[in-house]
Amino acid sequence: MFKLSSEASLDGAITVENKFIVEYMPYADGDYVKVYLYGLSLAARKSDADDSIDRLARRLDMDESTVTAAIDYWTELGLMSRLGDDICYFSPRNARPKIKKYDVDKYREFNRQAQLYIAARQITPNEYNEYYALMEKLNLEWQAMVLIVKYCVDLKGDNVSCPYILTVARNLASDGYRTADDVGERLDEYGVYYNELMRILGVMGGKHPDHEAVQFYKKWKMAYKFDKDVIYHVAQNIKRGGAAALDAKLTGYYELSFTTAEQIDKYEEDRKNLYKLTKAVNKALGLYYDNVDPEITTYIKPWLGLGFESGGILAAADYCMKKDMKRLSDLDAVIRDLFERGLTTEKQVKDSVNYENRFDSTIEKLFKTLNIKGAVKDIHRAYYANWTEKWAMPQALIDYAAQLAMGKANSFAYMNAILLAWHNSGITDIEKAKSAAPVAGGAQPAAEGKQTGVVFEKYTEEQLNGLFTQITEDDD
């Protein structure tokens, strides 16, 4: 059972002391720290379903052996004690570490050489013990550890921290480099990478490479097979983030199977144009999104995949804005319709819009006569196209009908009823319209200055819109 000693418990709260964070955590394996902190929370709760090593291991997704090794590690440092299944936490202030003695003669030369390289400060006994423990745990030769210390000092300066040196040693050992010959050969290889990496990090405004950067460079060269000039080319366009940012870029290019600067430049140019087009579309529609990637995936790329020019998409977006259709789904419907009609270039889309709006200026003049406020709508265009193109009504007759409809409710529809009556009577000029007798189905407007009552059947805008066929032309 996990439990707190009296001095480690404060009103049921968990206290992670600075001494643990500063003096113990930096030297510990990450999994060991997880076990310590999670176990500490279990101890504070006193009774918990996970209050056992096997359940704690499952919760942390670790092997029981790792959890047991972590408990043994903290026990040796005096932060825990274990008696059977009972595990007790102690405050770091009162920790009494088990003294593990190492062969002084075995490490005497290591101590001397390590201190020569780390000349700016005195290596503490605890730090030496960390080196000894790691060497014995990983079966790492002390001569190899000296080479690692020298390598870290060359990278970081002689104030390099013990945790950094231990991390480099663990990384090398995990890759199978434990003898002085193997470690020396690998560090010589790292030295070559270091010199090449200096130039690359320099163009990004970086400082001297550290071990992590050298490992990155090894991956770029050995695993990804990038030429050093390609790596340098990519680095020139990275302003922030250093080696980690460059690694993210190169990993993305590797996954896309790009190997040359030309391939990368074309991809980046296409990507830049995609974002530019997406932002222009959003501006045309009056939209704003912090992240436009979903929009690019859902709309922009599929539209371009249909063969649309960027200018054609923007012309369609401008059309939608003027139609008060401001959603991306509205624009998508318009794009699909244009595609079905074979209109994908900027010129084709604009010509189609201009053709659809070909009567707008004339209709706006009628609006002034009828005192209609607002924009020209599709229903008005459908009416006017029907009058002029199907019924072949002259403009003078249409203007006269507008005069007769002045002041009437639904005056544009009133005009349509008048013109329909004249069309059915074969009237095509003003004089005949003035003298025409009423026709069946409703009264005909009388001579100028005298009007009889007119009866109209009422339609909704949608019903009226359905009476007419919009005439469109495809631009070849």
Secondary structure by P-SEA (a helix, b strand, c coil): cccccccccccccccccccccccccccccaaaaaaaaaaaaaaaacccccccaaaaaaaacccaaaaaaaaaaaaaaccccccccbbbbbbcccccccccccccccaaaaaaaaaaaaccccccaaaaaaaaaaaaaacccaaaaaaaaaaaaaaccccccaaaaaaaaaaaaaaccccaaaaaaaaaaaaaaaaaaaaaaaaaccccccaaaaaaaaaacccccccaaaaaaaaaacccccaaaaaaaaaaaaaaccccaaaaaaaaaaaaaaaaaaaaaaaaaccccccaaaaaaccaaaaaaacccaaaaaaaaaaaaaaccccaaaaaaaaaaaaaaccccaaaaaaaaaaaacaaaaaaaaaaaacccccccaaaaaaaaaacccccccaaaaaaaaaaaccccaaaaaaaaaaaaaaaaccccaaaaaacccccccccccccccccbbbbbbbcaaaaaaabbbbbbbcc
